[in-house]
Amino acid sequence: MIKKTISLGMAIVLVIVTSSCKEEVLPKPSSYLRLDYPEAKYADFENQCPYAFEINSDAIVRKGKNCDLTITYPKMKATIYLTYKPVNKNIDNLLRDAQKLTYEHVIKADDILEQPYLNPDKKVFGMFYQVEGNAATNSQFYATDSTKHFVTGSVYFYAKPNYDSIMPAASYIKNDMQRIMETLKWK
């Protein structure tokens, strides 16, 4: 009887010791990399092209052929491509091509939001597109005066499209693209 009591007592002690020494395992919450970007500072950008606008001072602008521009953001590994085309009684084709370019991303996009832009004082009319989802571009726009000038813009990242990962940078650059469109003026 004493052996049973000792064995029972040792079993109880063993259970208490082994169960009390364990820390409760809690799953770690999901976390995301926090990306903070400096507040954008804008300056006027002009060159010999027939249009001008305000640009983020952290961006690098390079001129291509026919007044096409590339605006690079090295820290974010992204580039905005601006394409200029003169209007020669072909405004319908230019508008159709700009809209087609945006809607080619519908395969990967979750949603495409259209925001019309009208500034009759500066004669700038256009559309800003925000493409949500894992599309190759997250923001695009076109702007025109309907008679002489037509500009399109789109942003591309040097990474595989993953909207959740690039969302902070995409949002920052989207604001810059809207600023370009809203400050656009024809010469």
N, CA, C and O of each residue as an XYZ file, in Angstrom:
748
protein
N       0.812     -1.181      0.000
C       0.000      0.000      0.000
C       0.862      1.254      0.000
O       0.522      2.259     -0.624
N       1.983      1.179      0.710
C       2.869      2.331      0.763
C       3.490      2.567     -0.611
O       3.648      3.711     -1.039
N       3.851      1.452     -1.320
C       4.425      1.602     -2.646
C       3.434      2.251     -3.606
O       3.827      3.062     -4.445
N       2.151      1.902     -3.493
C       1.131      2.495     -4.357
C       0.991      3.974     -4.061
O       0.818      4.770     -4.985
N       1.062      4.363     -2.800
C       0.930      5.766     -2.410
C       2.126      6.562     -2.914
O       1.971      7.678     -3.408
N       3.324      5.986     -2.787
C       4.529      6.674     -3.269
C       4.467      6.789     -4.790
O       4.773      7.846     -5.341
N       4.077      5.719     -5.469
C       3.980      5.757     -6.932
C       2.921      6.764     -7.367
O       3.128      7.519     -8.317
N       1.807      6.772     -6.682
C       0.745      7.721     -7.005
C       1.205      9.141     -6.717
O       0.940     10.055     -7.498
N       1.893      9.326     -5.597
C       2.412     10.654     -5.243
C       3.438     11.138     -6.245
O       3.437     12.312     -6.616
N       4.324     10.240     -6.692
C       5.353     10.609     -7.675
C       4.708     10.939     -9.015
O       5.163     11.839     -9.722
N       3.677     10.232     -9.355
C       2.987     10.489    -10.618
C       2.338     11.876    -10.585
O       2.384     12.620    -11.564
N       1.735     12.206     -9.444
C       1.085     13.524     -9.298
C       2.142     14.625     -9.369
O       1.940     15.633    -10.046
N       3.261     14.438     -8.680
C       4.342     15.429     -8.708
C       4.894     15.567    -10.119
O       5.141     16.677    -10.590
N       5.084     14.452    -10.783
C       5.609     14.469    -12.144
C       4.664     15.220    -13.088
O       5.118     15.994    -13.930
N       3.376     14.999    -12.953
C       2.385     15.693    -13.778
C       2.422     17.191    -13.483
O       2.391     18.001    -14.409
N       2.488     17.564    -12.215
C       2.511     18.983    -11.839
C       3.779     19.651    -12.360
O       3.728     20.757    -12.898
N       4.905     18.981    -12.201
C       6.178     19.557    -12.636
C       6.207     19.729    -14.148
O       6.607     20.782    -14.645
N       5.793     18.720    -14.871
C       5.869     18.810    -16.334
C       4.827     19.764    -16.907
O       5.081     20.403    -17.928
N       3.684     19.874    -16.288
C       2.666     20.769    -16.831
C       2.887     22.210    -16.398
O       2.483     23.124    -17.116
N       3.506     22.442    -15.262
C       3.690     23.812    -14.799
C       4.907     24.481    -15.415
O       4.994     25.709    -15.403
N       5.829     23.732    -15.942
C       7.052     24.302    -16.507
C       6.868     24.763    -17.951
O       7.691     25.523    -18.462
N       5.847     24.334    -18.590
C       5.639     24.714    -19.986
C       5.058     26.117    -20.057
O       4.158     26.480    -19.299
N       5.599     26.898    -20.994
C       4.998     28.193    -21.270
C       3.888     27.980    -22.286
O       3.986     27.129    -23.169
N       2.856     28.750    -22.148
C       1.756     28.633    -23.085
C       2.214     29.163    -24.445
O       2.754     30.265    -24.538
N       1.999     28.388    -25.479
C       2.423     28.771    -26.815
C       1.317     29.605    -27.444
O       0.175     29.164    -27.573
N       1.685     30.819    -27.829
C       0.730     31.709    -28.488
C       1.214     31.966    -29.913
O       2.405     32.185    -30.133
N       0.305     31.942    -30.872
C       0.732     32.245    -32.241
C       1.124     33.714    -32.351
O       0.502     34.577    -31.732
N       2.159     33.991    -33.143
C       2.590     35.369    -33.341
C       1.661     36.033    -34.347
O       1.283     35.421    -35.345
N       1.293     37.278    -34.088
C       0.420     37.972    -35.040
C       1.168     38.272    -36.334
O       2.392     38.408    -36.342
N       0.422     38.373    -37.417
C       1.024     38.733    -38.701
C       1.579     40.134    -38.604
O       1.005     40.992    -37.935
N       2.674     40.362    -39.258
C       3.238     41.707    -39.262
C       3.642     42.058    -40.684
O       3.868     41.184    -41.522
N       3.726     43.348    -40.932
C       4.078     43.845    -42.239
C       5.223     44.838    -42.097
O       5.354     45.519    -41.080
N       6.031     44.907    -43.116
C       7.116     45.848    -43.152
C       6.533     47.255    -43.228
O       5.668     47.532    -44.059
N       7.003     48.125    -42.375
C       6.506     49.488    -42.387
C       7.434     50.331    -43.248
O       8.631     50.435    -42.981
N       6.867     50.922    -44.274
C       7.642     51.745    -45.184
C       7.182     53.188    -45.044
O       6.031     53.517    -45.331
N       8.083     54.031    -44.605
C       7.786     55.452    -44.498
C       8.581     56.196    -45.556
O       9.782     55.978    -45.712
N       7.915     57.062    -46.268
C       8.571     57.844    -47.291
C       8.536     59.304    -46.883
O       7.624     59.730    -46.175
N       9.522     60.074    -47.324
C       9.539     61.490    -46.941
C       8.352     62.224    -47.547
O       7.809     61.823    -48.577
N       7.970     63.291    -46.894
C       6.887     64.111    -47.428
C       7.340     64.673    -48.770
O       8.463     65.158    -48.908
N       6.462     64.601    -49.741
C       6.813     65.039    -51.094
C       6.948     66.558    -51.154
O       6.120     67.302    -50.628
N       8.016     66.987    -51.810
C       8.239     68.410    -52.079
C       8.246     68.557    -53.587
O       8.965     67.842    -54.285
N       7.449     69.480    -54.086
C       7.275     69.613    -55.525
C       7.921     70.880    -56.051
O       7.979     71.904    -55.370
N       8.402     70.785    -57.277
C       8.997     71.928    -57.974
C       8.501     71.909    -59.415
O       8.121     70.861    -59.938
N       8.508     73.065    -60.043
C       8.101     73.154    -61.438
C       9.113     72.434    -62.312
O      10.322     72.545    -62.104
N       8.608     71.696    -63.293
C       9.479     71.033    -64.257
C       9.123     71.556    -65.637
O       7.985     71.440    -66.092
N      10.112     72.129    -66.287
C       9.926     72.611    -67.649
C      11.145     72.240    -68.473
O      12.265     72.195    -67.964
N      10.917     71.979    -69.735
C      11.991     71.803    -70.702
C      11.457     72.277    -72.047
O      10.479     73.025    -72.086
N      12.065     71.868    -73.137
C      11.638     72.354    -74.444
C      10.372     71.684    -74.958
O       9.911     72.021    -76.048
N       9.799     70.753    -74.219
C       8.571     70.077    -74.631
C       7.372     71.019    -74.482
O       7.441     71.995    -73.735
N       6.275     70.731    -75.188
C       5.125     71.633    -75.158
C       4.224     71.486    -73.932
O       3.061     71.887    -73.970
N       4.738     70.926    -72.868
C       3.971     70.825    -71.635
C       4.913     70.934    -70.436
O       6.110     70.666    -70.537
N       4.342     71.335    -69.302
C       5.098     71.479    -68.053
C       4.203     71.018    -66.910
O       2.986     70.920    -67.062
N       4.819     70.735    -65.764
C       4.070     70.258    -64.602
C       4.954     70.361    -63.368
O       6.118     70.750    -63.461
N       4.397     70.011    -62.213
C       5.172     69.963    -60.977
C       5.609     68.524    -60.735
O       4.866     67.577    -60.991
N       6.849     68.385    -60.231
C       7.430     67.063    -60.022
C       7.991     66.960    -58.612
O       8.441     67.949    -58.034
N       7.956     65.759    -58.074
C       8.541     65.468    -56.764
C      10.053     65.672    -56.857
O      10.688     65.188    -57.794
N      10.628     66.385    -55.893
C      12.066     66.671    -55.934
C      12.919     65.420    -55.736
O      14.110     65.452    -56.043
N      12.353     64.315    -55.231
C      13.100     63.069    -55.075
C      13.165     62.242    -56.361
O      13.895     61.254    -56.428
N      12.409     62.643    -57.368
C      12.363     61.887    -58.622
C      13.442     62.376    -59.585
O      13.878     63.525    -59.524
N      13.858     61.486    -60.466
C      14.853     61.799    -61.494
C      14.146     61.754    -62.845
O      13.536     60.745    -63.197
N      14.228     62.852    -63.604
C      13.543     62.940    -64.895
C      14.556     62.811    -66.027
O      15.606     63.453    -66.017
N      14.218     61.967    -67.004
C      15.037     61.817    -68.205
C      14.136     61.995    -69.428
O      13.026     61.467    -69.489
N      14.643     62.745    -70.387
C      13.883     62.986    -71.610
C      14.223     61.921    -72.644
O      15.388     61.580    -72.847
N      13.195     61.409    -73.287
C      13.365     60.455    -74.375
C      13.057     61.129    -75.693
O      13.149     62.350    -75.814
N      12.698     60.341    -76.663
C      12.363     60.902    -77.976
C      10.954     61.485    -77.951
O      10.103     61.063    -77.168
N      10.730     62.454    -78.818
C       9.403     63.057    -79.013
C       8.781     63.574    -77.715
O       7.565     63.491    -77.540
N       9.584     64.097    -76.822
C       9.109     64.657    -75.545
C       8.496     63.616    -74.612
O       7.691     63.955    -73.745
N       8.875     62.357    -74.787
C       8.509     61.329    -73.814
C       9.466     61.464    -72.631
O      10.648     61.753    -72.817
N       8.960     61.256    -71.422
C       9.778     61.393    -70.220
C       9.689     60.129    -69.374
O       8.657     59.458    -69.349
N      10.778     59.813    -68.684
C      10.754     58.778    -67.653
C      11.089     59.464    -66.340
O      12.077     60.191    -66.236
N      10.258     59.222    -65.348
C      10.437     59.796    -64.018
C      10.718     58.635    -63.080
O       9.831     57.831    -62.790
N      11.951     58.551    -62.610
C      12.404     57.402    -61.836
C      12.433     57.715    -60.348
O      12.812     58.808    -59.930
N      12.021     56.724    -59.559
C      12.070     56.767    -58.100
C      13.001     55.641    -57.648
O      12.543     54.524    -57.408
N      14.301     55.919    -57.527
C      15.254     54.838    -57.214
C      14.975     54.141    -55.886
O      15.148     52.925    -55.797
N      14.553     54.860    -54.860
C      14.308     54.246    -53.548
C      13.135     53.272    -53.587
O      13.086     52.320    -52.808
N      12.200     53.510    -54.487
C      11.004     52.669    -54.571
C      11.065     51.691    -55.729
O      10.163     50.872    -55.904
N      12.126     51.773    -56.519
C      12.291     50.912    -57.683
C      11.078     50.978    -58.601
O      10.482     49.965    -58.968
N      10.737     52.227    -58.959
C       9.575     52.464    -59.811
C       9.876     53.574    -60.806
O      10.747     54.415    -60.585
N       9.132     53.554    -61.906
C       9.267     54.590    -62.928
C       7.891     54.967    -63.458
O       7.041     54.113    -63.711
N       7.701     56.269    -63.616
C       6.518     56.782    -64.312
C       6.947     57.075    -65.742
O       7.940     57.763    -65.977
N       6.196     56.552    -66.681
C       6.466     56.799    -68.092
C       5.426     57.778    -68.623
O       4.227     57.498    -68.598
N       5.896     58.935    -69.107
C       5.014     59.919    -69.728
C       5.260     59.888    -71.233
O       6.401     59.943    -71.691
N       4.187     59.801    -71.981
C       4.270     59.761    -73.439
C       3.492     60.947    -73.994
O       2.333     61.164    -73.640
N       4.134     61.702    -74.858
C       3.499     62.866    -75.479
C       3.228     62.562    -76.949
O       4.072     62.014    -77.659
N       2.034     62.931    -77.381
C       1.681     62.813    -78.796
C       0.915     64.065    -79.205
O       0.021     64.511    -78.484
N       1.261     64.633    -80.358
C       0.478     65.770    -80.842
C      -0.867     65.274    -81.389
O      -0.972     64.164    -81.912
N      -1.867     66.106    -81.257
C      -3.201     65.776    -81.778
C      -3.294     66.335    -83.193
O      -3.162     67.541    -83.402
N      -3.521     65.459    -84.154
C      -3.692     65.848    -85.561
C      -4.971     65.228    -86.091
O      -4.936     64.327    -86.928
N      -6.086     65.709    -85.606
C      -7.400     65.181    -85.991
C      -7.515     63.685    -85.680
O      -8.270     62.964    -86.333
N      -6.758     63.228    -84.676
C      -6.788     61.811    -84.300
C      -7.123     61.621    -82.812
O      -6.726     60.628    -82.203
N      -7.839     62.560    -82.249
C      -8.134     62.504    -80.811
C      -8.912     61.239    -80.452
O      -8.695     60.671    -79.381
N      -9.807     60.791    -81.317
C     -10.577     59.575    -81.027
C      -9.657     58.358    -80.909
O      -9.822     57.538    -80.007
N      -8.693     58.244    -81.814
C      -7.744     57.122    -81.752
C      -6.865     57.197    -80.514
O      -6.611     56.179    -79.870
N      -6.401     58.390    -80.176
C      -5.558     58.555    -78.989
C      -6.324     58.187    -77.716
O      -5.780     57.511    -76.842
N      -7.559     58.619    -77.608
C      -8.391     58.283    -76.445
C      -8.644     56.771    -76.374
O      -8.550     56.166    -75.306
N      -8.960     56.185    -77.503
C      -9.222     54.742    -77.550
C      -7.971     53.958    -77.127
O      -8.069     53.001    -76.359
N      -6.793     54.365    -77.630
C      -5.549     53.681    -77.268
C      -5.231     53.822    -75.777
O      -4.782     52.864    -75.147
N      -5.460     55.000    -75.215
C      -5.185     55.218    -73.792
C      -6.110     54.364    -72.920
O      -5.677     53.790    -71.921
N      -7.381     54.286    -73.305
C      -8.322     53.465    -72.541
C      -8.024     51.977    -72.717
O      -8.141     51.196    -71.772
N      -7.641     51.597    -73.923
C      -7.307     50.190    -74.185
C      -6.104     49.761    -73.346
O      -6.088     48.661    -72.794
N      -5.103     50.628    -73.252
C      -3.913     50.330    -72.454
C      -4.282     50.049    -70.998
O      -3.746     49.128    -70.381
N      -5.185     50.835    -70.464
C      -5.618     50.633    -69.079
C      -6.389     49.334    -68.929
O      -6.123     48.559    -68.010
N      -7.316     49.090    -69.798
C      -8.187     47.927    -69.636
C      -7.546     46.611    -70.071
O      -8.159     45.555    -69.917
N      -6.331     46.648    -70.608
C      -5.587     45.405    -70.835
C      -5.187     44.760    -69.505
O      -4.870     43.571    -69.464
N      -5.201     45.540    -68.419
C      -4.827     45.035    -67.096
C      -6.011     44.405    -66.358
O      -5.862     43.953    -65.223
N      -7.175     44.374    -66.988
C      -8.373     43.863    -66.323
C      -8.237     42.381    -65.960
O      -8.919     41.904    -65.053
N      -7.379     41.661    -66.647
C      -7.183     40.233    -66.357
C      -6.645     40.032    -64.947
O      -7.109     39.151    -64.223
N      -5.669     40.845    -64.555
C      -5.048     40.723    -63.231
C      -5.653     41.673    -62.201
O      -5.473     41.472    -61.000
N      -6.360     42.693    -62.647
C      -6.874     43.718    -61.740
C      -8.106     43.225    -60.988
O      -8.935     42.493    -61.529
N      -8.205     43.644    -59.728
C      -9.413     43.381    -58.959
C     -10.478     44.422    -59.261
O     -11.675     44.134    -59.244
N     -10.017     45.649    -59.538
C     -10.943     46.742    -59.809
C     -10.172     47.850    -60.515
O      -8.972     48.012    -60.293
N     -10.852     48.609    -61.362
C     -10.268     49.780    -62.002
C     -11.197     50.954    -61.708
O     -12.351     50.982    -62.135
N     -10.661     51.920    -60.970
C     -11.428     53.102    -60.604
C     -11.087     54.238    -61.557
O      -9.912     54.536    -61.775
N     -12.099     54.868    -62.122
C     -11.899     55.986    -63.041
C     -12.237     57.287    -62.334
O     -13.277     57.402    -61.687
N     -11.346     58.268    -62.462
C     -11.587     59.591    -61.893
C     -11.406     60.621    -62.999
O     -10.275     60.916    -63.383
N     -12.504     61.177    -63.519
C     -12.374     62.197    -64.570
C     -11.695     63.455    -64.017
O     -11.849     63.794    -62.843
N     -10.949     64.132    -64.876
C     -10.298     65.375    -64.487
C     -10.633     66.434    -65.526
O     -10.440     66.225    -66.723
N     -11.136     67.570    -65.058
C     -11.503     68.682    -65.932
C     -10.958     69.973    -65.344
O     -11.248     70.311    -64.197
N     -10.162     70.697    -66.136
C      -9.695     72.014    -65.746
C      -9.827     72.928    -66.959
O      -8.875     73.109    -67.717
N     -11.026     73.508    -67.136
C     -11.267     74.339    -68.329
C     -10.364     75.576    -68.396
O     -10.044     76.038    -69.492
N      -9.948     76.121    -67.243
C      -9.087     77.300    -67.252
C      -7.741     77.012    -67.914
O      -7.236     77.838    -68.675
N      -7.157     75.847    -67.630
C      -5.869     75.462    -68.239
C      -6.061     74.624    -69.501
O      -5.085     74.265    -70.160
N      -7.293     74.315    -69.836
C      -7.630     73.459    -70.976
C      -6.973     72.080    -70.849
O      -6.347     71.580    -71.783
N      -7.134     71.488    -69.671
C      -6.630     70.147    -69.414
C      -7.819     69.266    -69.049
O      -8.532     69.527    -68.080
N      -8.014     68.231    -69.837
C      -9.116     67.302    -69.639
C      -8.547     65.882    -69.695
O      -7.697     65.583    -70.533
N      -9.014     65.019    -68.811
C      -8.470     63.673    -68.853
C      -9.154     62.721    -67.902
O     -10.235     62.987    -67.378
N      -8.483     61.599    -67.698
C      -8.995     60.544    -66.835
C      -7.818     59.954    -66.064
O      -6.748     59.710    -66.621
N      -8.042     59.734    -64.776
C      -7.039     59.077    -63.927
C      -7.591     57.709    -63.561
O      -8.731     57.587    -63.113
N      -6.774     56.683    -63.755
C      -7.181     55.312    -63.460
C      -6.361     54.774    -62.294
O      -5.133     54.863    -62.287
N      -7.053     54.220    -61.315
C      -6.385     53.516    -60.233
C      -6.717     52.038    -60.397
O      -7.879     51.637    -60.324
N      -5.682     51.239    -60.619
C      -5.840     49.814    -60.885
C      -5.502     49.063    -59.609
O      -4.366     49.115    -59.139
N      -6.476     48.367    -59.047
C      -6.262     47.621    -57.811
C      -6.066     46.148    -58.134
O      -6.727     45.594    -59.013
N      -5.152     45.532    -57.413
C      -4.861     44.123    -57.631
C      -3.437     43.942    -58.108
O      -2.634     44.873    -58.054
N      -3.122     42.753    -58.572
C      -1.758     42.406    -58.973
C      -1.483     42.689    -60.441
O      -0.878     41.870    -61.134
N      -1.921     43.832    -60.909
C      -1.680     44.230    -62.293
C      -0.276     44.818    -62.415
O       0.347     45.186    -61.420
N       0.204     44.899    -63.647
C       1.557     45.413    -63.887
C       1.675     46.890    -63.519
O       2.752     47.335    -63.122
N       0.617     47.642    -63.640
C       0.621     49.060    -63.282
C      -0.521     49.318    -62.310
O      -1.579     48.695    -62.402
N      -0.303     50.236    -61.383
C      -1.329     50.547    -60.390
C      -2.026     51.868    -60.662
O      -3.125     52.103    -60.161
N      -1.397     52.735    -61.453
C      -1.974     54.039    -61.761
C      -1.637     54.411    -63.192
O      -0.531     54.167    -63.673
N      -2.613     55.007    -63.863
C      -2.430     55.501    -65.221
C      -3.303     56.725    -65.407
O      -4.290     56.909    -64.695
N      -2.935     57.564    -66.370
C      -3.792     58.688    -66.711
C      -3.554     59.090    -68.152
O      -2.565     58.710    -68.779
N      -4.491     59.867    -68.652
C      -4.269     60.593    -69.895
C      -4.825     61.991    -69.704
O      -5.773     62.205    -68.949
N      -4.215     62.941    -70.406
C      -4.658     64.334    -70.349
C      -4.488     64.940    -71.734
O      -3.557     64.606    -72.467
N      -5.393     65.825    -72.072
C      -5.376     66.436    -73.401
C      -6.036     67.805    -73.350
O      -6.775     68.120    -72.417
N      -5.758     68.617    -74.375
C      -6.521     69.851    -74.572
C      -7.523     69.655    -75.707
O      -8.255     70.582    -76.055
N      -7.558     68.474    -76.276
C      -8.477     68.027    -77.337
C      -8.146     68.566    -78.722
O      -8.750     68.137    -79.705
N      -7.199     69.498    -78.823
C      -6.910     70.072    -80.132
C      -5.450     69.933    -80.565
O      -5.175     69.765    -81.753
N      -4.497     70.003    -79.603
C      -3.079     69.987    -79.968
C      -2.242     68.963    -79.209
O      -1.310     68.389    -79.772
N      -2.560     68.731    -77.949
C      -1.671     67.968    -77.074
C      -2.369     66.763    -76.440
O      -3.561     66.799    -76.135
N      -1.583     65.690    -76.252
C      -2.095     64.483    -75.603
C      -0.941     63.835    -74.833
O       0.107     63.547    -75.411
N      -1.132     63.608    -73.534
C      -0.109     63.005    -72.676
C      -0.726     61.814    -71.945
O      -1.835     61.899    -71.418
N       0.011     60.702    -71.924
C      -0.390     59.558    -71.101
C       0.701     59.301    -70.070
O       1.872     59.604    -70.298
N       0.307     58.745    -68.948
C       1.261     58.412    -67.901
C       0.893     57.094    -67.251
O      -0.285     56.792    -67.056
N       1.912     56.308    -66.916
C       1.683     55.050    -66.198
C       2.910     54.745    -65.352
O       4.028     55.131    -65.690
N       2.681     54.044    -64.244
C       3.772     53.699    -63.332
C       4.009     52.195    -63.383
O       3.069     51.403    -63.458
N       5.286     51.818    -63.341
C       5.670     50.412    -63.293
C       6.739     50.233    -62.225
O       7.634     51.065    -62.079
N       6.636     49.142    -61.485
C       7.611     48.792    -60.455
C       8.520     47.696    -60.991
O       8.101     46.869    -61.802
N       9.772     47.697    -60.530
C      10.730     46.674    -60.940
C      10.614     45.474    -60.017
O      11.593     45.064    -59.393
N       9.438     44.922    -59.934
C       9.182     43.769    -59.074
C       7.963     43.038    -59.614
O       7.162     43.604    -60.359
N       7.834     41.783    -59.231
C       6.652     41.021    -59.594
C       5.440     41.690    -58.946
O       5.490     42.027    -57.763
N       4.358     41.887    -59.690
C       3.203     42.568    -59.116
C       2.631     41.829    -57.910
O       2.157     40.699    -58.032
N       2.677     42.457    -56.776
C       2.056     41.962    -55.550
C       1.523     43.187    -54.830
O       2.256     43.867    -54.111
N       0.247     43.461    -55.028
C      -0.352     44.713    -54.587
C      -0.142     44.976    -53.102
O       0.128     46.111    -52.709
N      -0.262     43.941    -52.269
C      -0.094     44.134    -50.827
C       1.314     44.604    -50.488
O       1.488     45.439    -49.600
N       2.308     44.088    -51.173
C       3.699     44.430    -50.869
C       4.066     45.836    -51.319
O       4.783     46.543    -50.611
N       3.585     46.250    -52.484
C       3.988     47.554    -53.014
C       2.978     48.658    -52.733
O       3.160     49.786    -53.190
N       1.918     48.357    -51.990
C       0.865     49.338    -51.768
C       1.370     50.667    -51.203
O       0.930     51.707    -51.693
N       2.267     50.709    -50.201
C       2.725     52.011    -49.709
C       3.428     52.829    -50.797
O       3.169     54.025    -50.939
N       4.301     52.198    -51.552
C       4.994     52.904    -52.629
C       4.023     53.276    -53.747
O       4.107     54.374    -54.298
N       3.115     52.385    -54.081
C       2.131     52.664    -55.133
C       1.248     53.841    -54.756
O       0.919     54.665    -55.609
N       0.865     53.931    -53.502
C       0.044     55.045    -53.030
C       0.815     56.361    -53.106
O       0.268     57.383    -53.520
N       2.078     56.333    -52.707
C       2.929     57.530    -52.748
C       3.069     58.026    -54.186
O       2.910     59.217    -54.454
N       3.363     57.120    -55.098
C       3.566     57.513    -56.494
C       2.248     57.894    -57.157
O       2.227     58.752    -58.040
N       1.155     57.271    -56.747
C      -0.161     57.649    -57.270
C      -0.436     59.116    -56.971
O      -0.954     59.841    -57.821
N      -0.090     59.554    -55.764
C      -0.277     60.965    -55.410
C       0.576     61.866    -56.295
O       0.131     62.939    -56.702
N       1.807     61.430    -56.597
C       2.662     62.212    -57.489
C       2.080     62.272    -58.902
O       2.138     63.313    -59.557
N       1.525     61.167    -59.363
C       0.925     61.151    -60.704
C      -0.285     62.078    -60.767
O      -0.485     62.783    -61.756
N      -1.082     62.071    -59.714
C      -2.225     62.981    -59.690
C      -1.740     64.427    -59.683
O      -2.350     65.293    -60.310
N      -0.646     64.684    -58.976
C      -0.080     66.031    -58.942
C       0.402     66.446    -60.334
O       0.191     67.585    -60.749
N       1.045     65.530    -61.052
C       1.481     65.822    -62.417
C       0.282     66.198    -63.272
O       0.311     67.198    -63.991
N      -0.765     65.399    -63.193
C      -1.961     65.643    -64.001
C      -2.635     66.973    -63.627
O      -3.056     67.731    -64.501
N      -2.731     67.240    -62.336
C      -3.428     68.446    -61.872
C      -2.641     69.729    -62.111
O      -3.227     70.810    -62.155
N      -1.315     69.626    -62.265
C      -0.499     70.834    -62.503
C      -0.058     70.946    -63.952
O       0.691     71.857    -64.304
N      -0.512     70.035    -64.791
C      -0.130     70.026    -66.201
C      -0.590     71.316    -66.857
O      -1.726     71.754    -66.675
N       0.317     71.918    -67.629
C      -0.053     73.114    -68.417
C       0.606     72.999    -69.777
O       1.707     72.467    -69.919
N      -0.100     73.513    -70.771
C       0.379     73.460    -72.148
C       1.124     74.728    -72.450
O       0.794     75.794    -71.932
N       2.144     74.614    -73.298
C       2.915     75.815    -73.701
C       2.435     76.298    -75.050
O       2.947     77.289    -75.569
